[in-house]
């Protein structure tokens, strides 16, 4: 019996070793020079090098420039069918999940400026408040808005011909303690956009929240995955159809060839 078992094991091992090892497509793909440069930036103490280098590998700025870029946190990042859902517009998803405005600022050199986008959509929100060490909500709001103003001005200085579209912060049932702060920052962002010629505001609060009633929309839980922070695929489609695609059309965004 022992000899039989040993024989069977040997046969199985021989079969396994005879099968060529197939690397995952992403791992087999040669890393671009830009991605290698990002990986080698030891002077940037940041957790996002892997995510940023993956984006650089997916979109070659020498071949994909003058597009519309979506830049922000997880509800953009998780949108894996963005290019398909927003067709025929030529869009790139440069989001990285969990990011804050400070992270967007750090990586703009690689994720925005090299691509010379015509339009940039921004989506950030409660990540900035969660990480804030300010003592009161009022101070957190001021801190967030002060940084946003500086950030957008800096981006405009480097991309003077681009239009920046700021999506309203999503009201999240998974973070109810930040609802009032998000509403106030949305109001201040809209005011900033109204007085700044290169900024556009898209108010999509109604996707998840009824401002007049000061409550979440009916069945809001169905719009999110289990964590109640990240939108479902169906909710992203509604986001696109009702707010994002109309703005792309209004701005005459670039389309695919």
Residue pairs with C-beta under 8 A, 6 or more apart in sequence:
26 54
29 57
31 39
31 53
31 57
32 56
32 57
32 60
34 56
34 57
34 60
34 61
34 110
34 114
35 53
35 54
35 56
35 57
36 53
38 49
38 52
38 53
38 56
38 110
39 49
39 53
41 49
44 106
46 103
46 106
46 107
48 96
48 99
48 103
48 106
48 107
51 96
51 97
52 96
52 107
52 110
52 111
55 93
55 94
55 96
55 111
56 110
56 111
59 92
59 94
59 115
61 114
61 115
61 116
64 92
64 115
65 114
65 115
65 116
65 117
66 115
66 116
66 117
66 118
66 254
67 90
67 91
67 92
67 115
67 117
67 118
67 254
68 89
68 90
68 91
68 92
68 117
68 118
68 119
68 120
68 121
68 248
68 253
68 254
69 91
69 92
69 94
69 111
69 112
69 115
69 117
69 119
69 120
69 121
70 76
70 79
70 82
70 91
70 92
70 93
70 94
70 95
70 120
70 121
70 123
71 94
71 95
71 104
71 111
71 112
71 120
71 121
71 122
71 123
72 95
72 99
72 104
72 121
72 122
72 123
72 124
72 167
73 95
73 96
73 97
73 98
73 99
73 100
73 123
73 124
73 125
73 127
74 95
74 97
74 98
74 99
74 229
74 230
75 123
75 170
75 230
75 231
75 236
76 82
76 93
76 95
76 121
76 123
77 93
77 95
77 96
77 97
77 99
78 97
78 230
78 231
79 85
79 93
79 95
79 236
81 233
82 91
82 93
83 91
83 92
83 93
85 236
85 237
85 240
86 240
86 244
86 245
86 248
87 256
88 255
88 256
89 245
89 248
89 253
89 254
89 255
89 256
90 253
90 254
90 255
90 256
91 253
92 115
92 117
94 111
94 112
95 123
96 103
96 107
98 127
99 124
99 127
100 124
100 127
100 128
100 131
101 124
101 128
101 144
101 147
101 148
101 151
102 128
102 147
104 111
104 122
104 124
104 151
105 147
105 151
105 154
108 154
108 155
108 158
112 120
112 155
112 158
112 159
113 158
113 159
116 159
116 162
117 159
117 162
118 161
118 162
118 163
118 253
118 254
119 162
119 163
119 164
119 165
119 248
119 251
119 253
119 254
120 155
120 159
120 162
120 163
120 164
120 165
121 165
121 167
121 244
122 164
122 165
122 166
122 167
123 167
123 170
124 169
125 169
125 170
125 172
125 182
126 169
126 172
126 175
126 178
126 181
126 182
128 144
128 147
129 140
129 144
129 178
129 181
129 182
130 175
130 178
132 140
132 143
132 144
134 140
134 142
134 143
137 180
137 181
140 181
141 181
141 184
141 185
141 188
144 185
145 185
145 188
145 189
145 192
148 189
148 192
149 192
152 164
152 192
152 196
152 199
155 162
155 164
156 162
156 164
156 198
160 198
162 198
163 198
163 199
163 200
163 251
164 198
164 199
164 200
165 199
165 200
165 201
165 202
165 247
165 251
166 189
166 193
166 199
166 200
166 201
166 202
167 202
167 204
167 243
167 244
168 186
168 189
168 190
168 201
168 202
168 203
168 204
168 205
169 182
169 185
169 186
169 189
170 182
170 204
170 207
170 208
170 231
171 179
171 182
171 183
171 205
171 208
171 209
171 216
172 178
172 179
172 182
172 208
172 224
172 228
172 229
173 208
173 216
173 220
173 221
173 224
173 228
174 224
174 227
174 228
174 229
175 229
179 209
183 205
183 211
186 203
186 205
189 201
190 201
190 203
192 199
193 199
193 200
193 201
194 201
200 247
200 251
202 243
202 244
202 247
203 243
204 239
204 242
204 243
205 211
206 217
207 217
207 223
207 235
207 238
207 239
207 242
207 243
208 216
208 217
208 220
208 223
208 235
209 215
209 216
209 217
209 220
210 216
210 217
217 223
221 228
222 232
223 231
223 232
223 234
223 235
223 238
224 230
224 231
224 232
224 235
225 231
225 232
231 239
